[in-house]
Every structure is written in C-alpha cells, then in structure tokens.
Amino acid sequence: MTENPVRAPRPFARKLPPWSLLAAGIVAGGLLGGAYGVVEPATYTATSYVIAVPTEGSDTATAQGFAQAYGRVATQLAVLADAQMWAGVPVNTLRQSVQTETSPDAPMVAVSATSPHALQAADMANAVARSLTQHANGTKADTHVELLQFSRASKPAAPTSASPKVTALVGASAGGLLAGLVLLVRPRRRPEGTALQASVPGPAVAADVHGQL
C-alpha cells in the first residue's frame, strides 16, 4: 500500500495576494514619512530685498550688471563678517543659512535666511542686506551705482518646511513605488502540480538512429 506523501505547508507570505505587498509598502512609507515630519524641526525663511539705482553718469543697464555682481558677493566673508554683529550669530551660521537670488529683469537682490527660529531668520536676512548695502555704497563714487534697501524682512508667520502630512504623503508614495518595483522584478511561481519533463526521442527517431549504427 503506497502512502501519500505529506506535502509541506506553504509559507504564509506566499499565500498573501500581490496587492498586500503594495499596501504594506504604502503604509510603511507613510508611517516613516510622518515620523520624519514630526521629528525634524520646523524651519522659517525670511527675505530682504535691496535694489541697485544708477547715479549721475550711469544708466539702468549698468545698475542691472552691478546687481548681479552684488548678488554673488553677498555671501562672501567680507560681507558676512560685518553682518554677524547685527544678526547675533557666527559667520559660519550665516554662510550655511543665507542665500541670494537676482532677477534678469530688475536690478534687485533678494537676500533670504533660513532658521529654526522665525525672528532669527528675519534678523539674519536684514543683517546681510544691511552689510551688503554698506559695502556697495562704499564704492558708489567709482561704480556710479547706489544700493538701497527696498524691503526689509519681516518675521515669517508660518514655517517653510514640509508639514508631517506632506512628508507622510511623500513617504507613502515612495513606499508604494518601491513595493510596485518589487512586484515587477520578483520571480514568477510555477503553478502547483507542474514539473519539468525531459524530452525523450520518439520510437521512430530511436529506430532510425539504431539502423545507422
């Protein structure tokens, strides 16, 4: 009497439908992204604007060119060293927190500062803009361009960093994408009961080979 072999139980993971991996990736990514948004401190950004104005013997095009140059030197050591006195932070903090941006259409320089504290962000932006204005106006007799304060930075009312809801959505999207890629590249399982069969020559072919020997 032949006994039927006992089939080993299939692992639980193989019994799960494919969409369960996708759902798990979305949930895990959302949880990780939300946790990152909660743990990571909020940051605030404040922006101060200065404008280059042509003086006697100059024109708007010259002022535009100097505005581009001032935007590049605003984060240099000479400007930041004077700005640290008004900002109340070290030069390295200003170097890491302050960025400048210029416009191709207007002779204006935007000085932005980012900080975990809203008031400190405004103080740093105004300090660098003030220092840049003084350095630029020290040579206005030669450049025929004067740099003026256009708009002071004010204390930002809301953080510019992403909220936990946004980071959770980003994490869920990333988790779903990774889970989808895993589903695409995973090896396909063979249906149960199928086995590889070796190809055996048929009787006619075997007889022909035997006659040739």
Secondary structure, DSSP 4 states (H G I P E B T S, - for coil): -PPPPPPPPPPHHHHS-HHHHHHHHHHHHHHHHHHHHHHSPP-EEEEEEEEEEE-TT--HHHHHHHHHHHHHHTTSHHHHHHHHHHHTS-HHHHHHHEEEEE-SSSSEEEEEEEESSHHHHHHHHHHHHHHHHHHHHTTHHHH-EEEEEEE-----SS--SPPHHHHHHHHHHHHHHHHHHHHHHSPPPPPTT---------HHHHHHHHHH-
